[in-house]
Amino acid sequence: MPRIYDLHTHSTASDGTLTPPALVALAAARGVDVLALTDHDTLEGLASAQTAAGTAGLILVPGVEISVTWGGRTIHILGLGVDRRNRTLRDGLAEVSVHRRRRAEEIARRLAEAGITGALEGAQAFSNGRLIGRTHFARFLVQRGYAADEREVFKHYLVKGKPGYVVGNWATIETAVGWIRGAGGQAVIAHPGRYRFTRTKLLRLIGQFTELGGVGIEVVSGSHTRDECLLFARYAEETRLLASVGSDFHRPENPWTDLGGMAPLPGFCTPIWAEWEETGWPWTRF
């Protein structure tokens, strides 16, 4: 029976609601065989997740989701199979965390100007106290009654043209892919359907990404419709990128990002894990 893969998930180390061990336990209960923990711009949860994976009997892929500024937009690049001890990667992510804190302070300031006070402290209460992202602000605003759910918060408060929008000044794609490759990992474009790029712009991104050593694209995602999964499968085939699958799980309450509940890859794709299975999970040698 083929293994079930989920290669894009989040824990309380960034903006998920489950601790890394609880995430691993839930993934095992849902039948996931190979799980990647890919928290935003941090490696913090990987050690405890690895311990829990050994107990649960599943394979953990050490990962990270790096925020990147490309073409005037924020995109996300996954690093799969990275060495969490790699100093260059760790130092680079530490720099990103400093920017994240400054951005959070500016979001709170702008929300205060719009009459919403206490946002920084409120968002921090939903976080681990170290990494504060827009999702934490969204949870605070829902709690305060400014919106019915997090999607509504983003629509009315945290996207371009709204009171709490702050442009991210993230790593370049060259830097992010370099960090991932230097740490022994494989770089993958996360949830491309969320960027709403034209074909021309997406192919430009893929071209630069592959020139820098990027190897994969997330074909099946909790963010993608069935038609989008097929579309990005064709892009993967056309550009010779490896295909990845990830729920982008953050919390159990979101059924559209359920752990391990994604559709299978289209049969004409080359999965990113094909070589892993042949070579015996290369990151375990770190």
Backbone as a ProteinNet text record, in pm:
[ID]
protein_1_A
[PRIMARY]
MPRIYDLHTHSTASDGTLTPPALVALAAARGVDVLALTDHDTLEGLASAQTAAGTAGLILVPGVEISVTWGGRTIHILGLGVDRRNRTLRDGLAEVSVHRRRRAEEIARRLAEAGITGALEGAQAFSNGRLIGRTHFARFLVQRGYAADEREVFKHYLVKGKPGYVVGNWATIETAVGWIRGAGGQAVIAHPGRYRFTRTKLLRLIGQFTELGGVGIEVVSGSHTRDECLLFARYAEETRLLASVGSDFHRPENPWTDLGGMAPLPGFCTPIWAEWEETGWPWTRF
[TERTIARY]
84.4	0	88.6	62.5	149.9	143.5	255.2	259.8	176.4	125.9	55.5	153	169.7	261.9	185.2	234.4	187.6	312	350.7	480.8	471.5	364.4	351.1	256.4	312.5	231.2	295.5	214	259.3	219	302.7	279.2	284.4	279.6	289.6	426.9	522.8	652.1	637.9	531.1	501.2	355	265.9	127.3	25.7	69	-24.8	-77.1	-178.3	-236.5	-200.3	-134.9	-91.8	59	103.8	246.9	304.5	434.4	490.3	458.3	470.9	433.8	285.5	197.9	54.6	24.1	92.2	75.7	116.3	229.9	277.2	178	126.7	31.7	-96.6	-145.3	-265.9	-240.3	-123.9	-89.9	-87.4	-28.4	-24	-164.7	-249.9	-388	-465.6	-429.5	-497.5	-437.5	-339.2	-283.5	-168.2	-112.5	3.1	126.4	198.6	321	445.9	445.7	561.4	510.9	562	514.4	630.2	609.9	708.2	652.9	730.9	698.3	770.5	693.1	749.1	701.3	739.1	695	755.5	684.6	728.2	858	963.4	1087.4	1148.1	1127.4	1187.3	1205.5	1306.4	1335.1	1304.4	1243.2	1231.4	1159.7	1058.7	978.8	1032.6	1140.5	1183.6	1236.3	1308.1	1366.4	1257.5	1158.4	1051.9	963.7	946.5	868.3	938.7	1071	1146.9	1133.9	1141.6	1125	986.4	885.8	748.7	727.3	791	776	830.4	941.4	996.2	899	828.5	729.8	607.1	564.4	442.4	462.3	587.8	615.4	596.5	610.3	606.8	741.2	761.3	886.1	867.7	955.9	949.5	1050.5	1003.7	1090.5	1115.3	1238.4	1264.7	1254.3	1170.4	1147.2	1130.7	1105.7	1085.3	1012.9	933.9	870.5	925.8	1001.4	1072.8	994.8	976.1	908.4	1005.8	960.2	1045.3	973.5	1047.7	995	1043.9	947.5	981.5	879.1	927.9	838.3	742.3	787.4	703.4	596.4	603.7	503.7	571.9	496.1	545	505.5	604.1	578.2	648.4	619.4	677.5	751.5	869.4	951.2	970.2	932.8	953.4	1094.1	1154.8	1279.2	1250.4	1266.6	1237.5	1366.7	1377	1495.8	1616.8	1594.7	1705.9	1771.2	1895.9	1969.1	1940	1864.5	1824	1941.7	2056.3	2174.3	2260.2	2225.2	2307.6	2313.7	2432.2	2449.5	2403.7	2432.8	2393	2241.1	2172.9	2026.6	1972.4	2025.5	1976.6	1999.1	2117.7	2147.2	2057.4	2032.6	1946.5	1804.5	1753	1617.4	1609.1	1718.5	1719.8	1702.9	1763.7	1747	1602.6	1541.2	1401.2	1312.4	1342.5	1260.5	1265.3	1378.5	1388.4	1293.4	1292.2	1199.8	1055.4	1027.3	890.8	844.5	932.1	895	866.7	952.6	931.7	802.4	775.3	652.4	530.3	536.8	424.9	398.6	505	489.2	423.8	459.5	401.2	254.9	222.7	82	-0.9	50.8	-22.2	-39	66	57.4	-50.4	-56.3	-154.3	-297.2	-310.9	-442.3	-487.2	-391.3	-424.2	-473.4	-410.7	-455.5	-598.2	-637.7	-773.1	-870.4	-820.5	-906.6	-906.4	-816.7	-809.2	-684.4	-702.4	-590.3	-555.7	-433.2	-389.6	-363.1	-343.7	-331	-201.4	-91.6	35.5	29.1	-17.6	-27.8	-129.6	-238.8	-340.6	-289.2	-216.3	-159.4	-55.1	24.3	129.2	68.8	-47.9	-113.2	-151.2	-170.2	-202.7	-77.8	38.4	162.8	246.2	365.4	458	539.8	509.4	579	703.6	746.1	868.7	838.7	756.7	722.4	577	554.1	418.7	390.8	287.3	251.7	111.2	72.7	-59.6	-171.8	-149.6	-252.4	-282.6	-180.2	-202.5	-285.8	-260.1	-344.2	-487.6	-502.1	-636.2	-713.3	-647.1	-715.3	-756.1	-670.1	-704	-826	-830.2	-940.8	-1072	-1065.4	-1186.2	-1234.1	-1138.7	-1173.8	-1241	-1192.5	-1247.6	-1380.4	-1419.1	-1546.1	-1542.6	-1423.1	-1413.6	-1447.3	-1447.5	-1480.8	-1528.7	-1599.7	-1654.2	-1549.4	-1451.3	-1347.1	-1220.3	-1113.9	-983.5	-981.1	-1052.5	-1055.8	-1116	-1219.6	-1281.8	-1186.7	-1107.9	-1008.9	-910.2	-855.1	-757.3	-819.8	-940.9	-1008.2	-1027.6	-1058.8	-1097	-988.3	-883.9	-786.1	-639.2	-603	-461.4	-406	-486.9	-436.4	-417	-355.6	-319.8	-440.6	-419.5	-525.1	-609.7	-582.4	-659.3	-576.3	-640.1	-571.7	-445.8	-443.9	-329.5	-229.5	-235.8	-143.6	-6.4	95.3	234.4	311.9	382	460.7	572.7	588.3	698.3	825.7	935.5	1066	1146.4	1116.8	1168.8	1299.4	1343.4	1463.8	1439.7	1546.2	1534.2	1520.9	1470.6	1457.4	1595.3	1693.8	1830.1	1882.2	1858.1	1904	1833.4	1700.3	1623.5	1662.5	1671.5	1709.4	1852.6	1939.2	2075.8	2083	2004	1999.2	1954.6	1850	1794.9	1895.1	1953.2	2050.1	2174	2217.6	2333.9	2311.2	2182.7	2148.2	2109.2	2141.3	2117.7	1975.8	1891.2	1750.8	1715.5	1588.8	1534	1431.7	1442.5	1354.3	1231.7	1114.6	986.7	902.4	841.2	749.9	619.8	583.3	463.6	338.4	227.4	92	89.7	137.5	143.9	8.3	-99.7	-230.7	-270.3	-208.8	-243.4	-190.7	-93.7	-31.1	-108.4	-193.4	-273.6	-186.2	-73.1	15.6	-39.7	-9.8	-35.5	60.2	29.9	118.7	259	268.1	398.6	477.6	411.5	482.3	521	431.9	464.6	582.4	584.3	697.3	826.6	817	936.3	988	894.4	933.5	999	936.1	989.6	1126.2	1142.3	1270.9	1382.8	1358.7	1460.8	1484.7	1377.3	1384.1	1470.1	1448.1	1524.9	1670.1	1694	1832.2	1911.7	1844	1909	1922.6	1862	1872.6	1745.7	1633	1505.6	1460.4	1391.4	1361.5	1214.4	1128.5	992.2	886.2	760.5	645.4	533.7	460	349.3	229.8	201.9	93.8	-38.9	-42.1	-163	-146.9	-239.5	-232	-371.9	-378.7	-505	-559.3	-472.3	-512.8	-562.4	-549	-579	-712.5	-783.3	-899.1	-851.7	-945.6	-908.6	-851.9	-911.8	-863	-723.5	-698.1	-565.4	-461.2	-497	-402	-359.7	-455.8	-423.6	-341	-374.3	-298.8	-152.9	-128.6	10	83.6	10.5	72.8	127.3	51.9	98.5	219.1	217.2	335.1	456.8	437.7	548.8	604.4	514.9	558.8	630.8	574.4	630.3	768.6	788.5	914.2	1008.4	968.6	1050.3	1076.9	978.9	988.1	929.2	983.7	926.4	798.1	703.2	572.2	562	505.3	490	342.7	313.3	178.2	183.8	97.7	96.9	-35.6	-85.5	-214.2	-206	-87.7	-72.3	-154.3	-151.4	-227.9	-181	-280.1	-253.6	-331.9	-454.9	-540.1	-646.2	-690.8	-787.6	-922.3	-955.3	-1086.6	-1102.5	-992.6	-1000.1	-1006.4	-1125.6	-1136.1	-1069.3	-1051.9	-991	-839.4	-782.4	-638.9	-618.7	-696.4	-692.6	-565.9	-504.6	-381.6	-402.4	-319.4	-322.6	-446.4	-534.4	-661.3	-662.5	-546.1	-540.4	-560.2	-593.2	-603.9	-464.7	-454.8	-323.8	-270.1	-140.1	-80.4	-128.3	-149.3	-175.3	-61.8	-97.4	-1.1	115.5	102.5	212	317.8	296.3	395.7	506.5	623.1	730.5	730.7	694.4	687.1	823.9	828.7	956.3	1015.5	931.6	980.1	1030.4	1021.6	1064.4	1209	1296.4	1437.8	1459.6	1380.6	1395.6	1375.6	1273	1242	1352.3	1416.8	1524.5	1653.4	1680.5	1809.2	1801.7	1682.9	1673.2	1667.2	1582.9	1557.4	1688.2	1744.2	1880	1905.6	1802.6	1825.6	1857.1	1825.9	1852.9	2002.2	2082.3	2228	2288.6	2209.2	2262.8	2298
-118.8	0	124.7	225.1	343.2	424.3	487.6	573.1	698.7	752	879.7	987.6	1089.9	1199.6	1327.8	1404.2	1541.8	1625	1706.4	1773	1923.9	1968.6	2111.8	2127.9	2146.5	2161.2	2261.5	2309.3	2411.1	2375.8	2418.2	2391.9	2524	2513.7	2632.8	2698.1	2632.8	2698.9	2819.4	2822.3	2943	2979	2952	2997	2884.6	2762.5	2653	2654	2572.2	2569.1	2442.8	2345.1	2223.7	2227.2	2178.4	2165.1	2064.9	2067.6	1970	1824.7	1782.1	1643.6	1614.2	1710.1	1689.2	1681.4	1761.4	1756.8	1620.3	1569.6	1438.1	1329.9	1336.9	1235.9	1237.7	1356.9	1366.5	1314.3	1347.4	1298.1	1145.9	1086.3	940	882.5	947.2	900.2	911.7	1008.1	1027.7	940	858.2	765.6	818.2	934.6	989.9	905.5	867.9	789.2	875.7	983.3	1072.9	1215.8	1284.3	1417.6	1516.5	1631.3	1740.1	1849.2	1889.7	2006.9	2124.4	2222.8	2334.2	2466.3	2494.4	2618.2	2739.3	2851.6	2974.6	3027.4	3027.9	3098.3	3054.5	2929.6	2880.4	2728.8	2681.4	2538.3	2489.8	2573.8	2551.8	2422.4	2384	2267.9	2133.9	2132	2007.9	1903	1944.6	1847	1767.8	1837.1	1765.9	1686.9	1736.9	1662.6	1532.8	1536.9	1417.4	1310.6	1353.3	1258.9	1195.8	1279	1229.1	1135.2	1165	1080.8	940.8	932.9	801.9	719.9	785	716.6	677.2	766.4	743.5	647.2	624.5	531.8	589.1	721.8	780.3	845.8	878.4	939.5	1090.5	1162.3	1308.3	1365.5	1453.6	1528.6	1664.9	1696.2	1827.8	1937.3	2035.7	2137.7	2276.3	2369.9	2510.2	2575.9	2679.2	2759.1	2900.6	2940.8	3068.8	3174.3	3289.1	3402.5	3472.6	3499.2	3554.2	3671.1	3774.3	3882.8	3862	3847.7	3826.4	3899.2	3978.3	4049.3	4142.1	4198.5	4289	4220.1	4088	4010.7	3921.5	3878.7	3779.6	3641.6	3554.9	3415.2	3330.2	3201.4	3111.5	2997.3	2969.4	2859.9	2758.5	2633.9	2526.9	2470.7	2439.9	2364.2	2228.8	2121.7	1986.9	1908.3	1839.3	1759.4	1840.9	1953.8	2039.8	1989.2	2023.3	1995.4	2109.6	2082.5	2188.1	2245.9	2181.7	2233.1	2323.2	2338.5	2417	2562.7	2613.4	2746.1	2857.2	2845.3	2950.8	2964	2851.4	2853.7	2912.1	2869.3	2918.2	3068.5	3114.1	3257.7	3338.7	3286.8	3357.7	3369.9	3261.8	3265.6	3356.7	3368.1	3460.7	3604.8	3637.5	3771.8	3795.2	3692.1	3704	3726.8	3660.9	3675.7	3818.2	3884.8	4025.2	4109.9	4085.7	4158.9	4128.1	4002.7	3965.4	4045.3	4063.3	4138	4283.7	4343.3	4483.3	4498.3	4402.3	4406.2	4395.9	4308.6	4293.4	4424	4491	4618.5	4722.8	4721.7	4818.6	4785.1	4656.5	4618	4668.8	4648.1	4692.4	4844	4915	5061.3	5107.5	5045.6	5086.1	5048.9	4934.8	4898.6	4996.2	5041.4	5139.4	5269.9	5308.3	5429.1	5414.4	5288.6	5261.6	5239.3	5258.1	5246.5	5111.8	5021.9	4888.9	4884.9	4894.6	4901.8	4763.3	4752.9	4629.5	4514.3	4543.7	4435.7	4356.9	4424.1	4351.8	4252.9	4300	4212.4	4101	4136.1	4036	3928.8	3969.7	3872.5	3786.2	3848.6	3774.3	3666.1	3690.6	3592.2	3466.1	3478.3	3363	3296.4	3352.5	3301.6	3233.2	3190.3	3132.7	3241	3366.1	3478.3	3521.9	3443.3	3476.3	3510.2	3430.3	3455	3498.7	3622.9	3677.2	3705.4	3642.1	3659.8	3716	3736	3793.2	3703.1	3571.8	3480.3	3504.8	3540.7	3569.1	3696.1	3796	3916	3880.3	3792.6	3754	3686.1	3598.2	3531.1	3630.5	3728.1	3832	3912.1	3949.6	4029.9	3951.8	3822.5	3740.2	3735.9	3717.6	3714	3843.9	3955.2	4086.1	4116.5	4030.4	4050.1	4139	4166.2	4250.3	4173.5	4041.8	3959.4	3823.3	3752.7	3622.4	3512.6	3526.1	3424.2	3488	3409.8	3461.9	3505.5	3436.6	3476.5	3615.6	3643.6	3775.8	3882.7	3848.1	3943	3981.3	3881.4	3911.1	4000	3968.8	4043.6	4190.3	4217.6	4353.3	4430.6	4360.2	4429.9	4409.8	4295.1	4260.7	4245.7	4278.8	4272.6	4413.8	4423.2	4552.6	4646.2	4768.7	4868.3	4870.4	4779	4770.6	4820.7	4850.2	4920.7	4853.8	4719.7	4653	4596.5	4640.7	4585.5	4650.3	4566	4612.6	4527.4	4590.7	4518.5	4441.2	4314.9	4235.7	4260	4274.2	4289.1	4164.1	4056	3925.5	3893.1	3769.5	3723.1	3722.6	3733.7	3716.6	3567.5	3536.1	3395.9	3330	3405.8	3352.4	3315.7	3403.8	3377.8	3256.2	3250.6	3141.6	3006.2	2998.7	2871.7	2835.4	2935	2909.6	2853.6	2910.2	2857.2	2711.4	2682.2	2546.8	2447.8	2481.1	2390.2	2373.9	2484.4	2476.6	2388.9	2373.8	2288.8	2148.2	2115.2	1980.2	1951.2	2054.8	2033.9	2059	2039.2	2063.7	2176.7	2270.8	2387.9	2361.3	2399.4	2374.4	2502.6	2541.4	2656	2614.1	2682.7	2647.9	2706.6	2632.3	2673.4	2782.1	2752	2854.6	2913.8	2840.9	2893.6	3016.1	3034.4	3148.1	3279.7	3275.1	3399	3463.2	3387.5	3439	3501.2	3436.7	3485.2	3449.6	3534	3496.1	3383.9	3316	3210	3264.1	3382	3441	3465.5	3521.1	3552.1	3424.7	3325.8	3201	3131.4	3130.4	3067.4	3144.3	3276.7	3355.5	3318.4	3302.7	3259	3121.3	3028.2	2892.7	2892.1	2973.4	2979.5	3025.3	3132.8	3182	3082.6	3026.3	2929.7	2809.2	2754.1	2636.8	2671.6	2790.3	2833.2	2840.6	2874.6	2886.1	2752.2	2648.3	2516.2	2465.1	2538.1	2488.5	2368.2	2273.6	2147.7	2108.7	2174.4	2124	2231.7	2188.8	2277	2200.2	2269	2206	2196.6	2076.2	2052.8	2038	1950.8	1929	2003.3	2092.7	2177.3	2199.5	2221.7	2259	2389.2	2468.9	2596.5	2582.6	2463.9	2446.5	2375.8	2418.7	2344.4	2223.2	2135.6	2018.5	2061.2	2161.8	2208.6	2269.2	2340.3	2398.9	2290	2182.5	2071.8	2016.3	1999.5	1947.9	2049.2	2178.1	2282.5	2281.8	2276.3	2282.4	2151	2043.3	1917.7	1931.3	1999.3	2019.5	2113.1	2215.1	2302.2	2221.1	2134.3	2052.1	1966	1904.8	1820.4	1903.9	2019.2	2105.1	2156.9	2191.7	2254.3	2156.3	2029.4	1922.7	1945.3	1999.9	2013.2	1889.2	1854.2	1747.4	1797.7	1708.5	1746.1	1711.3	1803.5	1782.3	1791.8	1738.9	1735.2	1787.2	1883.4	1933.3	1997.2	1967.8	2022.8	2169.8	2217.1	2349.8	2356.5	2247.1	2235.9	2337.1	2404.9	2495.9	2459.5	2410.3	2381.1	2279.6	2196.2	2091.2	2144.7	2268.4	2323.1	2357.1	2356.5	2392.2	2266.2	2222.3	2096.3	2099.9	2220.6	2228.2	2208.5	2207.3	2179.3	2061.9	1956.7	1842.4	1760.8	1716.2	1638.2	1511	1494.2	1372.2	1352.2	1451.5	1433.6	1481.2	1503.2	1558.3	1449.6	1495.5	1404.9	1355	1239.5	1191	1275.7	1269.9	1337	1274.4	1355	1296.6	1202.9	1094.2	988.4	1027.5	1137	1175.9	1261.1	1296.2	1374.6	1285	1344.4	1276.4	1329.3	1247.4	1297	1327.3	1426.5	1466.1	1356.1	1265.8	1161.2	1036.4	1034.5	915.1	878.5	978.3	951	921.9	985.1	959.3	810.2	753.1	613.4	521.1	561.8	480.1	491.7	612.7	636.4	625.9	599.7	576.9	702.7	800.6	919.9	991.9	1066.9	1122.5	1210.5	1284.6	1376.4	1301.8	1172.8	1098.3	1080.6	1114.1	1102.7	1227	1333.3	1456.6	1432
0	0	0	-87.4	-92.5	35.5	66.2	184.9	164.1	274.9	272.1	318.4	233.7	259.3	289.4	385	406.3	435	337.5	342	363	430.5	459.6	578.1	697.9	818.5	913.8	1007.6	1102.9	1245.7	1339	1480.9	1558.5	1689.5	1773.8	1767	1701.8	1681.5	1590.4	1506.9	1428.5	1450.6	1354.8	1370.5	1370.9	1400.5	1421.2	1564.1	1590.1	1724.8	1802.6	1738.5	1807.4	1830.3	1944.4	1968.2	1868.6	1843.8	1750.5	1786.3	1913.8	1944.9	1920.8	1952.6	1929.9	1780.8	1700.1	1554.7	1501.3	1546.6	1502.5	1542.6	1664.7	1711.7	1628.4	1595.7	1514.2	1373.1	1317.9	1183.5	1181.3	1283.8	1290.8	1301.1	1380.3	1395	1264.9	1181.7	1053.2	942.7	977.5	879.5	798.1	835.5	764	794.4	691.2	707.6	708.7	628.3	617	632.8	734.9	770.5	768.4	704.3	712.1	802.1	900.9	981.4	917.2	872	793.7	852.9	974.7	1037.4	968.4	979.2	914.4	975.5	895.2	929.5	1062.2	1100.9	1225.5	1219.1	1289.5	1302.8	1443.8	1522.2	1666	1703.1	1628.4	1667.5	1622.1	1545.3	1481.4	1578.5	1681.8	1774.7	1846	1901.1	1972.6	1877.2	1755.8	1656.3	1618.7	1607.8	1572.6	1680.6	1805.5	1916.2	1913.1	1890.6	1886.3	1767.4	1654.8	1535.7	1562.1	1636.7	1670.8	1753.2	1843.6	1926.8	1846.6	1755.7	1678.3	1561.6	1524.2	1415.8	1277.3	1264.5	1130.6	1099.5	973.4	928.2	927.6	995.9	997.4	898.8	812.7	722.5	786.4	826.5	886.7	781.9	808.1	707	763.9	672.7	707.4	591	619.5	514.8	525.2	424.3	429.2	351.3	414.7	350.3	256.8	135.4	29.4	-37.3	-69.5	-151.4	-294.7	-386.3	-527.7	-613.5	-708.5	-798.2	-726.8	-614.8	-538	-455.3	-446.5	-372.9	-269.9	-169.8	-74.8	-124.9	-139.2	-171.2	-66.3	-66.6	33.1	-35.5	17	-33.6	78.4	52.7	149.7	134.8	247.3	249.4	311	235	283.6	300.9	412.7	439.5	479.5	549.4	588.7	717.9	733.3	856.8	954.3	1058.9	1152.3	1230.4	1223.8	1294.8	1207.6	1081	989.8	1033.8	1056.3	1115.2	1021.1	892.8	799.2	793	786.1	783.7	913.7	1024.4	1154.1	1168.6	1128.9	1139.1	1046.4	926.7	833.1	885.5	940.5	995.6	1117.8	1192.1	1306.1	1258.1	1144.3	1087.7	1044.9	987.5	946.2	1067.4	1178.3	1298.6	1352.2	1337.4	1378.8	1295	1164.5	1077.5	1114.1	1145.6	1183.2	1305.6	1402.4	1522.2	1487.6	1406.3	1366.8	1286.7	1201.5	1123.1	1214.5	1313.1	1406.6	1481	1521.6	1592.1	1502.3	1373	1279.8	1250.2	1239.4	1220.7	1338	1459.2	1578.8	1580.3	1537.8	1535.9	1438.4	1321.9	1221.7	1264.8	1329.8	1381.4	1489.9	1572.2	1675.9	1614.1	1502.8	1432.8	1382.3	1354.7	1307.9	1424.4	1547.5	1663.9	1732	1690.9	1752.2	1840.8	1968.9	2061.7	2117.7	2169.6	2234.8	2140.7	2011.6	1913.7	1929.8	1961.1	1973.2	2089.2	2202.9	2319.3	2293.5	2225.3	2194.1	2100.5	1997.1	1903.8	1972.8	2057.2	2127.6	2216.7	2272.7	2358.9	2281.9	2150.7	2067.9	2010.3	2036.3	1978.6	2086.2	2044.4	2141.9	2211.8	2181.9	2243.8	2170.6	2072.5	1998.8	1853	1788.2	1648.7	1642.2	1596.4	1584.8	1438.3	1384.9	1245.1	1229.7	1105.1	1078.6	1130.5	1128.2	1177.8	1324.6	1401.8	1544.2	1562.2	1477.7	1480.7	1441.4	1342.9	1299.1	1412.1	1486	1597.1	1704.8	1731.1	1828.5	1783.7	1655.5	1605.3	1603.9	1578.4	1588.7	1732.9	1825.4	1968.3	2012.3	1959.6	1995.6	1924.3	1830.3	1763.6	1640.3	1588.5	1468.9	1341.7	1349.4	1233	1281.8	1193.9	1230.6	1227.1	1138.4	1127.9	1072.9	1066.8	1026	880.3	794.9	653.6	639.3	717.6	713.3	765.1	868.1	920.4	812.1	744.4	640	532.3	493.5	387.4	423.6	550.4	590	664.3	711.4	795.1	756.5	693.9	685.5	544.6	443.5	306.7	251.9	136.3	77.9	72.2	119.4	118.4	244.4	339.3	463	580.8	694.9	804.9	858.8	867.3	927.5	829.7	704.2	603.9	615.2	620.3	621.7	521.4	431.1	330.9	399.2	363.9	417.3	338	407	342.5	374.7	298.8	334.4	261.5	276.1	206.6	55.6	-21.6	-166	-196.5	-314.4	-351.5	-362.4	-408.7	-417.2	-279.6	-181.7	-45.9	13.4	-0.2	59.6	1.8	-130.8	-193.7	-153.5	-142.1	-98.9	42.3	132.1	269.8	270.4	195.1	194.1	136.4	23.4	-38.3	48.6	110.2	198.2	319.2	358.4	471.6	426.8	301.2	251.9	210.1	200.1	169.2	24.1	-6.7	-139.6	-130.8	-222.6	-222.5	-309.6	-256	-321.7	-316	-426.2	-427.2	-358.5	-251.3	-175.9	-239.9	-230.8	-273.4	-382.1	-502.5	-608	-644.7	-621.2	-654	-573.7	-457.6	-373.3	-428.1	-518	-564.4	-680.4	-744.9	-857.4	-966.2	-994.5	-1099	-1236.5	-1334.1	-1472.5	-1511.1	-1620.2	-1666.7	-1690.7	-1750.8	-1780.2	-1652.7	-1552.8	-1428.3	-1353.9	-1353.5	-1285	-1351.6	-1484	-1554.1	-1530.2	-1514.7	-1481.4	-1342.4	-1247.1	-1112.8	-1117.8	-1186.7	-1194.8	-1261.4	-1365.9	-1434.9	-1343.2	-1269.5	-1177.2	-1065.1	-1015.1	-905.9	-944.4	-1062.4	-1104.4	-1135	-1189.4	-1213.1	-1082.9	-974.6	-844.4	-772.8	-829.6	-768.7	-703.8	-719.2	-669.7	-750.6	-684.3	-753.3	-754.8	-675.1	-664	-658.6	-677.2	-666.9	-597.3	-511.9	-440.4	-535.2	-578.6	-674.1	-601.1	-502	-422.3	-290.7	-263.5	-144.4	-88.2	42.3	102.3	47.9	-16.3	-75.2	-218.6	-279.6	-421.2	-444	-545.6	-592	-672.2	-706.6	-786.5	-922	-983.1	-1112.5	-1099.9	-990.3	-970.3	-949.8	-879.9	-862.8	-998.3	-1087.2	-1220.4	-1298.6	-1285.5	-1354.8	-1312.1	-1181	-1134.4	-1157.4	-1168.7	-1210.6	-1352.4	-1436.8	-1575.2	-1579.2	-1493.6	-1484.9	-1439.7	-1341	-1293.4	-1405.4	-1482.8	-1594.3	-1699.6	-1732.1	-1837	-1800.6	-1675	-1631.7	-1562.3	-1557.8	-1498.2	-1350.1	-1281.9	-1136.8	-1070.8	-955.9	-876.2	-809.6	-791.9	-738.7	-591.2	-513.4	-370.1	-329.9	-212.3	-156.6	-13.8	20.7	158.1	192.9	312.2	353.8	391.8	431.8	492.5	621.3	696.3	819.8	923.9	985.3	1096.5	1221.6	1202	1317.2	1278.7	1375.1	1342.8	1295.8	1332	1298.4	1150.3	1074.2	932.3	846.2	804.2	729.2	593.3	534.9	400.5	405.7	527.3	539.9	634.7	615.8	705.4	683	790.3	781.4	700	598.5	519.9	435.9	428.2	359.1	215.8	156.1	21.3	-85.2	-202.9	-317.5	-355.9	-421	-466.1	-580.3	-600	-714.6	-845	-949.4	-1081.8	-1121.6	-1187.6	-1214.9	-1302.4	-1379.4	-1468.4	-1398.9	-1271.6	-1196.3	-1141.2	-1121.3	-1048.9	-906.5	-807.5	-669.9	-613	-526.7	-468.9	-382.5	-334.8	-246.1	-319.8	-452.1	-525.9	-494.1	-492.9	-464.5	-317.1	-230.1	-86.5	-56.3	-117.5	-90.3	-141.4	-250.1	-306.6	-226.6	-174.1	-106.8	44.9	98.5	242.5	326.3	283.7	366	397.7	302.9	313.1	434	483	595.2	725.5	732.6	855.9	879.2	778.2	792.1	855.3	874.6	933.7	1080
[MASK]
++++++++++++++++++++++++++++++++++++++++++++++++++++++++++++++++++++++++++++++++++++++++++++++++++++++++++++++++++++++++++++++++++++++++++++++++++++++++++++++++++++++++++++++++++++++++++++++++++++++++++++++++++++++++++++++++++++++++++++++++++++++++++++++++++++++++++++++++++++++++++++++

